[in-house]
Amino acid sequence: MSKSIFELVDKLPTSGLTISMLNALDFIAPGEWQNTVGFVNTIKTVTGEDDESLIQAIGERAIYLFNDKSQGYQTALWLYQTVDGTDKALGAAALANKVGESIPLLGFLNFITPKADKAQTIDLTLKVVAELVAFCQINGIPGDSISDFVGSLREYSGESMIRMAALICVDGIIPLGPDFIQKSLTIMSQMNPQDLDQNSTFKAMSNFIPGSSTGDKLDFIGQSLDSVKGWMNGIVSANALTAQKVVSHFQGFLEFSDDKLDYVAAFLDVSTNYYEHTGTQTLGRRLIERAVAEI
């Protein structure tokens, strides 16, 4: 890692399209997420402490833990970054002058192409697996601990919960529909290892996915998706989520017509980095909580 966890948390943005999108998803997890940025501010928020010397000691211990490569924190952060790091055709710079304005999607249609269902399914499932493996890395448990991960989902809150809400909505419901889990499982069952080998994100994170061959890894990915089916479908049904309902909450910062929902999904995919943003926040929180426990 070229940057310390201190720098990464300090440089998290306070506004922009990613932040607008996550705030818009508050209706799924009301009041769960606040965009806490800044390392010292995060320490104060997590611990409630205001003693400067104690804050410094907590920060130094958290930085030490992050830098210790025998721990899994750097790997977890790399996974959060990698699943968000596919080619961003628009990028933050192209949207910098749009902060605070409503962005007309029509102006960007020449730059984006909706993904085929198979590609979207691979994108979705790799994010689920990244979440699972990052959870295992952060908690120091084997990377194939599916049952531990599924059990932890019931305890998800804050930035972790809003990340899952965004995953369900932006990578699931908008491009694939409310039955996105079953649809994805069907597509996965028809997939062959070559489909994965052609995916740049899979190739990047392959070494961290359990399995000795691409076929084994494909099976693990399918098992991971199947394991979260009940929890994710519960979120969908509890909130009566549809693509139209989700994107209606985006109307404050995004202009589009109802027949362009597939473009909305593609636009948000290339112009937001919600996984890296909230993943960095999750990592900062976990490091601080552990540092406090050890001091």
N, C-alpha and C positions, 0 to 999 in steps of 0.2 A: 504494500500500500504506500503510495507516494505522499498521501496526506494523513495527518493524525485524525483521530475521532474528534478532537477539539476543533480542528479546522473545518471538518465536514459538517458538524452540527452548527458551527458559527456561520457557515456560508449558505445554510438552507434559506430559500427565498420566503419572503413574507407575503408576496402577492404574485399574480400571474395566473395562467390558465389552469395549471395543476391545482393551485390552491382554490380557485373558483369552483372547479369540478368537485373537489373533495368537500368543500363547504355545502355544495348543492346536494350532496348525498347524506347530509345530516338527517334527513327525514327517515332514513333507515335505522340510524343509531343516534337518536336525538341527544345532543349535548356530550356525546362520547369523545369527540376529537376537538382539540384546540391546537392551532398550529404553533406549537412551542418551538422556538428557535433560539440559538445561542447556547453554548455549552454551560456557562455559569448560570444562565437563566433556567436551563433544564435541570441543573442540580437543585436549584432553589425550589423549582416547581415540584420535582419528584420527592424531595426530602422535607420541604417546609423549613429548611434551615436558613438562617441569615448570619451565622457566625462565619466571618471571612476566613479564619484559619481552618475551620472544619471544612468549609466549602473547597478550599484549596487542597486539603488532604484527600477529600473524596475525589476531586478532579484528577489529582496525580495518580491515585490508585486506579481509577477508571482507565486513564491513558496507559498505565503500565499493563493492565489486563488486556487491553486491545492490542498492544504491541507484542504481547507474548504469543508467538506463533504456535505454541503447543495448545493454545486455546482455539476455539472455533470462530471467534468474533470476526476476524478479517475475511474468512471464507464466507460467512453469512452475509456480510456487507457486499462482497464481490457477487454473490448470487443475486441479491436484490438489484444491484446495478446491471448485471448481465441480462436479466430477463426484461429490463427496461431499455437496454442499450442497442436494440435493433436499429437499423438505419432510420434516423429521424429526418424525413424529407423536408420538413419545414424548420424544425428546431426552434429553440427558445428565442434566438435572435430575431427571427422573422416575426415573432409575436410581441416583441418587447414594447413596441409602440402601441400595442392594442390593449395593454393593461387598463382596466377600468372602462373599456368600451365593449360594446357588443360586436362580436366578430361575425361578419357575414360569410357563411360557409361557401357560398357560390363563388367567391373570389379565389378559393383554394382548390376547386375541383380539378383543375389542370395538374395539380401537384400530388394528388392522392388517388389511390386505386383500392377499392374494397377488396379484402382478402377472400379467397375461396373458402368454403366451409372447412375443408381439410386443414388449410393453413391456419385458420382461426382456431380450430380445435387444438392443433399442436401448440399454438401460442398460449391458449388458456391452460392446457394441461401442464405445460412446462412451468407456468407461474405457480400452479398448485404444488408441483414437485419442489420448486425452489423454496416455497414457504415451508414445506415439510422438512427439507434438508437443512434449511437455515435454522428452523426450530431445534432440530437435533444438534446442530453445531453450537448454538448458543447455550444449550442445556447440557452439552457434553455427553450425549447419548448416541448409540449407533444410528447411522443415517437411514436405516430401513425401519425405524420404530413408528410404523404407521398408527398403531393403536394409541400410543402415547400422544401423538400429534392430534388425532381425532378427539381424544379426551380433552386436550388443551383448548380446542376451539370453543368449548362451552364457557371458558374463562376469558376469551378474547375481549378486549376493551380498548378504548382510546385509539391510538394510531393503528394498532393491529386490526381492530374491528373495522375502521373506516377503509383500510386497505382491502379487506375481504369484501366489503360492500362494493368498492370500486371494481374489484375483480369480477364479482357476480354480475354487476350491471354493465360495465364498459367492455369487458372481454367475454361476457356470457350472454346476457339478455339482449342487448342492443343488436349485436351482429347475428346471434343464433336463435333468439326467441326465449320465452320463459321456460321451455323444456330443454334448455341448452345442455344440461347434464346428460340426460338420456340420449339426446342427439349426438353429443360428443362421444359417449360410450359406444354408440353404434358405429360412428366413424372410426373410432380407435380400433374396434374389433375387425374392421375391414382393412386396416393399415398394415403395411409390411415394413420391415426394418429400413429399407431403402428410403422410405418417406421421411424417416427421422434423420438419416444420414445426410439428406439434402438440406436440412434445416440448420441455418447458421447458429441459432441460439442453442440448439441441442448439441451441436459440435463443440461449442464453447464450454458447456457445463456437463458434458457427457461423463467426465471422470468422477463427478460427484454424485451421479445417479447410480444407485445399487444395481448390480448385474454385471456378468462377465462378458456379455455380448450385447450388440444393439437389440437383438430379439429379447434378451432378458430384461433390458432396460425398458423396452416397449411394454412388456408385461407389467413391470413395476409401475410405470406411469399410469397404465390402465387401472391397476389395483388402487393407486393413490387417488385417482379421480373417483372411482367407485366408493372409496371409503368416506369421502366428504359429501356424497350424494344426499344423504339424509339431512345433514346440517344445512347445506346450501339450499336444498328445496324447502326447508323450514323457513329460511329467511325470505325466499321468494313468496311463499304462500302467506306468511304472517303479514307481509307488506303489500300483498296483491300486486306484485311487480309485473309490469309489462314494459316493452320498449317505449311505448308512447308515454306511459306514466313517468318513467325515468327521465326521458329527454325533456319532458315538460318542465322539469326542475332546472334544466340547462338554458331555458329561454332567456334568462337574465344576462347571459354572456355569450350566447351563440345564436345566430340567426340561420334558420334552415326551413325547408319545406318538408312536410310529412313523408313525401316519397323519397327522401334522401337519408333515411335512417342508416343504411349501410355505409354511406359516406360520413355520417356523424361518427360511427365506430372507427372508421379508418382515420379520420381527422384527429380524434382524441388519442388514438394509438401513436401517431407520429408526432404529436405536439404536446404530450404530457409525459411526466415521469413519476407517476404516483407511487409506483412500487419502490423506486429508489428513495424518494422523499420520505415516505412513511417508514420504510425499512431502516433508514438512517436514524429516524426518531426512535424506533423500537430498540435499535441497538444501543443508542445513547442511554435510554431508560434502563435497559437490562444491565449495562455496565455500571451505571450509577447505583442501582439497587444492590448489585453484588459488592461494589466498593464500600457502600455503607455497612453492609453486613460483616465485612471483613475488618473494618476499622474499629 
